[in-house]
Amino acid sequence: MVGAAVLHQHSKSPAKHGELLELMNSFLTRPAERQAVLGPDGQGSEEFKRLVSGS
């Protein structure tokens, strides 16, 4: 539920996506998880972008 609440909040305030990516960058340690969330360039995977866009 916490994850859903965070995604909902960030879907309402796209300007804060960078803050969420920074938080996830400091939190995620496993390479597969980092790739899945942050993407190859650290700017957010396509899945991350889809989730925070609310689509």
GUSEFI-154714 format. One record per atom (N, C-alpha, C): x, y, z; atom name; residue number from 1. Coordinates in nm, 2 decimals. Layout:
! residues N
<drenmi east="X" north="Y" up="Z" atomo="CA" num="NUM"/>
...
! end
This chain:
! residues 55
<drenmi east="0.08" north="-0.12" up="0.00" atomo="N" num="1"/>
<drenmi east="0.00" north="0.00" up="0.00" atomo="CA" num="1"/>
<drenmi east="0.09" north="0.13" up="0.00" atomo="C" num="1"/>
<drenmi east="0.20" north="0.12" up="0.07" atomo="N" num="2"/>
<drenmi east="0.29" north="0.24" up="0.07" atomo="CA" num="2"/>
<drenmi east="0.34" north="0.27" up="-0.07" atomo="C" num="2"/>
<drenmi east="0.38" north="0.17" up="-0.14" atomo="N" num="3"/>
<drenmi east="0.43" north="0.19" up="-0.28" atomo="CA" num="3"/>
<drenmi east="0.32" north="0.25" up="-0.37" atomo="C" num="3"/>
<drenmi east="0.20" north="0.20" up="-0.35" atomo="N" num="4"/>
<drenmi east="0.09" north="0.26" up="-0.43" atomo="CA" num="4"/>
<drenmi east="0.06" north="0.40" up="-0.39" atomo="C" num="4"/>
<drenmi east="0.07" north="0.44" up="-0.27" atomo="N" num="5"/>
<drenmi east="0.05" north="0.57" up="-0.22" atomo="CA" num="5"/>
<drenmi east="0.16" north="0.66" up="-0.28" atomo="C" num="5"/>
<drenmi east="0.29" north="0.62" up="-0.28" atomo="N" num="6"/>
<drenmi east="0.40" north="0.69" up="-0.33" atomo="CA" num="6"/>
<drenmi east="0.38" north="0.72" up="-0.48" atomo="C" num="6"/>
<drenmi east="0.34" north="0.61" up="-0.55" atomo="N" num="7"/>
<drenmi east="0.32" north="0.63" up="-0.70" atomo="CA" num="7"/>
<drenmi east="0.21" north="0.72" up="-0.73" atomo="C" num="7"/>
<drenmi east="0.10" north="0.71" up="-0.65" atomo="N" num="8"/>
<drenmi east="-0.01" north="0.80" up="-0.67" atomo="CA" num="8"/>
<drenmi east="0.03" north="0.95" up="-0.65" atomo="C" num="8"/>
<drenmi east="0.10" north="0.97" up="-0.54" atomo="N" num="9"/>
<drenmi east="0.15" north="1.11" up="-0.52" atomo="CA" num="9"/>
<drenmi east="0.24" north="1.16" up="-0.63" atomo="C" num="9"/>
<drenmi east="0.33" north="1.08" up="-0.68" atomo="N" num="10"/>
<drenmi east="0.42" north="1.12" up="-0.78" atomo="CA" num="10"/>
<drenmi east="0.35" north="1.13" up="-0.92" atomo="C" num="10"/>
<drenmi east="0.24" north="1.06" up="-0.94" atomo="N" num="11"/>
<drenmi east="0.17" north="1.08" up="-1.06" atomo="CA" num="11"/>
<drenmi east="0.10" north="1.21" up="-1.06" atomo="C" num="11"/>
<drenmi east="0.08" north="1.27" up="-0.95" atomo="N" num="12"/>
<drenmi east="0.02" north="1.40" up="-0.94" atomo="CA" num="12"/>
<drenmi east="0.12" north="1.52" up="-0.94" atomo="C" num="12"/>
<drenmi east="0.25" north="1.49" up="-0.92" atomo="N" num="13"/>
<drenmi east="0.35" north="1.59" up="-0.92" atomo="CA" num="13"/>
<drenmi east="0.47" north="1.55" up="-0.99" atomo="C" num="13"/>
<drenmi east="0.47" north="1.55" up="-1.12" atomo="N" num="14"/>
<drenmi east="0.58" north="1.51" up="-1.21" atomo="CA" num="14"/>
<drenmi east="0.71" north="1.58" up="-1.18" atomo="C" num="14"/>
<drenmi east="0.71" north="1.70" up="-1.13" atomo="N" num="15"/>
<drenmi east="0.83" north="1.77" up="-1.10" atomo="CA" num="15"/>
<drenmi east="0.91" north="1.70" up="-0.99" atomo="C" num="15"/>
<drenmi east="0.85" north="1.62" up="-0.92" atomo="N" num="16"/>
<drenmi east="0.92" north="1.55" up="-0.81" atomo="CA" num="16"/>
<drenmi east="0.98" north="1.41" up="-0.85" atomo="C" num="16"/>
<drenmi east="0.97" north="1.37" up="-0.98" atomo="N" num="17"/>
<drenmi east="1.02" north="1.24" up="-1.02" atomo="CA" num="17"/>
<drenmi east="1.17" north="1.23" up="-1.00" atomo="C" num="17"/>
<drenmi east="1.24" north="1.34" up="-1.01" atomo="N" num="18"/>
<drenmi east="1.38" north="1.33" up="-0.99" atomo="CA" num="18"/>
<drenmi east="1.42" north="1.30" up="-0.85" atomo="C" num="18"/>
<drenmi east="1.34" north="1.35" up="-0.75" atomo="N" num="19"/>
<drenmi east="1.36" north="1.32" up="-0.61" atomo="CA" num="19"/>
<drenmi east="1.33" north="1.17" up="-0.58" atomo="C" num="19"/>
<drenmi east="1.23" north="1.12" up="-0.65" atomo="N" num="20"/>
<drenmi east="1.20" north="0.98" up="-0.63" atomo="CA" num="20"/>
<drenmi east="1.31" north="0.89" up="-0.68" atomo="C" num="20"/>
<drenmi east="1.36" north="0.93" up="-0.80" atomo="N" num="21"/>
<drenmi east="1.47" north="0.85" up="-0.86" atomo="CA" num="21"/>
<drenmi east="1.60" north="0.86" up="-0.77" atomo="C" num="21"/>
<drenmi east="1.62" north="0.97" up="-0.71" atomo="N" num="22"/>
<drenmi east="1.74" north="0.99" up="-0.62" atomo="CA" num="22"/>
<drenmi east="1.72" north="0.89" up="-0.50" atomo="C" num="22"/>
<drenmi east="1.60" north="0.89" up="-0.44" atomo="N" num="23"/>
<drenmi east="1.57" north="0.81" up="-0.33" atomo="CA" num="23"/>
<drenmi east="1.59" north="0.66" up="-0.37" atomo="C" num="23"/>
<drenmi east="1.54" north="0.62" up="-0.48" atomo="N" num="24"/>
<drenmi east="1.55" north="0.48" up="-0.53" atomo="CA" num="24"/>
<drenmi east="1.69" north="0.45" up="-0.56" atomo="C" num="24"/>
<drenmi east="1.77" north="0.54" up="-0.61" atomo="N" num="25"/>
<drenmi east="1.91" north="0.52" up="-0.64" atomo="CA" num="25"/>
<drenmi east="1.99" north="0.49" up="-0.51" atomo="C" num="25"/>
<drenmi east="1.95" north="0.56" up="-0.40" atomo="N" num="26"/>
<drenmi east="2.02" north="0.53" up="-0.28" atomo="CA" num="26"/>
<drenmi east="1.97" north="0.40" up="-0.21" atomo="C" num="26"/>
<drenmi east="1.85" north="0.36" up="-0.24" atomo="N" num="27"/>
<drenmi east="1.79" north="0.25" up="-0.17" atomo="CA" num="27"/>
<drenmi east="1.82" north="0.12" up="-0.24" atomo="C" num="27"/>
<drenmi east="1.81" north="0.11" up="-0.37" atomo="N" num="28"/>
<drenmi east="1.83" north="-0.01" up="-0.45" atomo="CA" num="28"/>
<drenmi east="1.97" north="-0.06" up="-0.45" atomo="C" num="28"/>
<drenmi east="2.00" north="-0.18" up="-0.42" atomo="N" num="29"/>
<drenmi east="2.14" north="-0.23" up="-0.43" atomo="CA" num="29"/>
<drenmi east="2.16" north="-0.34" up="-0.53" atomo="C" num="29"/>
<drenmi east="2.06" north="-0.42" up="-0.56" atomo="N" num="30"/>
<drenmi east="2.07" north="-0.53" up="-0.65" atomo="CA" num="30"/>
<drenmi east="2.07" north="-0.48" up="-0.79" atomo="C" num="30"/>
<drenmi east="2.17" north="-0.52" up="-0.88" atomo="N" num="31"/>
<drenmi east="2.18" north="-0.47" up="-1.01" atomo="CA" num="31"/>
<drenmi east="2.05" north="-0.49" up="-1.09" atomo="C" num="31"/>
<drenmi east="1.98" north="-0.60" up="-1.08" atomo="N" num="32"/>
<drenmi east="1.86" north="-0.62" up="-1.16" atomo="CA" num="32"/>
<drenmi east="1.75" north="-0.53" up="-1.12" atomo="C" num="32"/>
<drenmi east="1.74" north="-0.50" up="-0.99" atomo="N" num="33"/>
<drenmi east="1.64" north="-0.41" up="-0.94" atomo="CA" num="33"/>
<drenmi east="1.67" north="-0.26" up="-0.99" atomo="C" num="33"/>
<drenmi east="1.80" north="-0.23" up="-0.98" atomo="N" num="34"/>
<drenmi east="1.84" north="-0.09" up="-1.02" atomo="CA" num="34"/>
<drenmi east="1.80" north="-0.07" up="-1.17" atomo="C" num="34"/>
<drenmi east="1.83" north="-0.17" up="-1.25" atomo="N" num="35"/>
<drenmi east="1.80" north="-0.17" up="-1.40" atomo="CA" num="35"/>
<drenmi east="1.65" north="-0.16" up="-1.42" atomo="C" num="35"/>
<drenmi east="1.58" north="-0.24" up="-1.35" atomo="N" num="36"/>
<drenmi east="1.43" north="-0.24" up="-1.37" atomo="CA" num="36"/>
<drenmi east="1.37" north="-0.10" up="-1.33" atomo="C" num="36"/>
<drenmi east="1.42" north="-0.04" up="-1.23" atomo="N" num="37"/>
<drenmi east="1.36" north="0.09" up="-1.18" atomo="CA" num="37"/>
<drenmi east="1.42" north="0.21" up="-1.24" atomo="C" num="37"/>
<drenmi east="1.56" north="0.21" up="-1.24" atomo="N" num="38"/>
<drenmi east="1.63" north="0.33" up="-1.28" atomo="CA" num="38"/>
<drenmi east="1.65" north="0.34" up="-1.43" atomo="C" num="38"/>
<drenmi east="1.66" north="0.22" up="-1.50" atomo="N" num="39"/>
<drenmi east="1.69" north="0.22" up="-1.64" atomo="CA" num="39"/>
<drenmi east="1.84" north="0.23" up="-1.66" atomo="C" num="39"/>
<drenmi east="1.88" north="0.21" up="-1.79" atomo="N" num="40"/>
<drenmi east="2.02" north="0.21" up="-1.82" atomo="CA" num="40"/>
<drenmi east="2.09" north="0.35" up="-1.80" atomo="C" num="40"/>
<drenmi east="2.02" north="0.46" up="-1.80" atomo="N" num="41"/>
<drenmi east="2.08" north="0.59" up="-1.79" atomo="CA" num="41"/>
<drenmi east="2.05" north="0.65" up="-1.65" atomo="C" num="41"/>
<drenmi east="1.98" north="0.58" up="-1.56" atomo="N" num="42"/>
<drenmi east="1.95" north="0.63" up="-1.43" atomo="CA" num="42"/>
<drenmi east="1.84" north="0.73" up="-1.42" atomo="C" num="42"/>
<drenmi east="1.78" north="0.75" up="-1.54" atomo="N" num="43"/>
<drenmi east="1.67" north="0.85" up="-1.55" atomo="CA" num="43"/>
<drenmi east="1.53" north="0.79" up="-1.54" atomo="C" num="43"/>
<drenmi east="1.52" north="0.67" up="-1.51" atomo="N" num="44"/>
<drenmi east="1.40" north="0.60" up="-1.49" atomo="CA" num="44"/>
<drenmi east="1.37" north="0.50" up="-1.61" atomo="C" num="44"/>
<drenmi east="1.34" north="0.38" up="-1.58" atomo="N" num="45"/>
<drenmi east="1.31" north="0.28" up="-1.68" atomo="CA" num="45"/>
<drenmi east="1.17" north="0.32" up="-1.75" atomo="C" num="45"/>
<drenmi east="1.14" north="0.26" up="-1.86" atomo="N" num="46"/>
<drenmi east="1.01" north="0.28" up="-1.92" atomo="CA" num="46"/>
<drenmi east="0.90" north="0.24" up="-1.83" atomo="C" num="46"/>
<drenmi east="0.92" north="0.14" up="-1.76" atomo="N" num="47"/>
<drenmi east="0.82" north="0.09" up="-1.66" atomo="CA" num="47"/>
<drenmi east="0.80" north="0.19" up="-1.55" atomo="C" num="47"/>
<drenmi east="0.91" north="0.25" up="-1.50" atomo="N" num="48"/>
<drenmi east="0.90" north="0.35" up="-1.39" atomo="CA" num="48"/>
<drenmi east="0.82" north="0.47" up="-1.45" atomo="C" num="48"/>
<drenmi east="0.86" north="0.51" up="-1.57" atomo="N" num="49"/>
<drenmi east="0.79" north="0.63" up="-1.63" atomo="CA" num="49"/>
<drenmi east="0.64" north="0.60" up="-1.65" atomo="C" num="49"/>
<drenmi east="0.61" north="0.48" up="-1.69" atomo="N" num="50"/>
<drenmi east="0.47" north="0.45" up="-1.71" atomo="CA" num="50"/>
<drenmi east="0.39" north="0.45" up="-1.58" atomo="C" num="50"/>
<drenmi east="0.45" north="0.40" up="-1.47" atomo="N" num="51"/>
<drenmi east="0.39" north="0.39" up="-1.34" atomo="CA" num="51"/>
<drenmi east="0.37" north="0.53" up="-1.28" atomo="C" num="51"/>
<drenmi east="0.47" north="0.62" up="-1.29" atomo="N" num="52"/>
<drenmi east="0.45" north="0.75" up="-1.23" atomo="CA" num="52"/>
<drenmi east="0.37" north="0.85" up="-1.32" atomo="C" num="52"/>
<drenmi east="0.35" north="0.81" up="-1.44" atomo="N" num="53"/>
<drenmi east="0.26" north="0.89" up="-1.53" atomo="CA" num="53"/>
<drenmi east="0.12" north="0.87" up="-1.50" atomo="C" num="53"/>
<drenmi east="0.09" north="0.76" up="-1.44" atomo="N" num="54"/>
<drenmi east="-0.05" north="0.72" up="-1.41" atomo="CA" num="54"/>
<drenmi east="-0.12" north="0.65" up="-1.52" atomo="C" num="54"/>
<drenmi east="-0.05" north="0.61" up="-1.62" atomo="N" num="55"/>
<drenmi east="-0.10" north="0.54" up="-1.74" atomo="CA" num="55"/>
<drenmi east="-0.13" north="0.40" up="-1.72" atomo="C" num="55"/>
! end
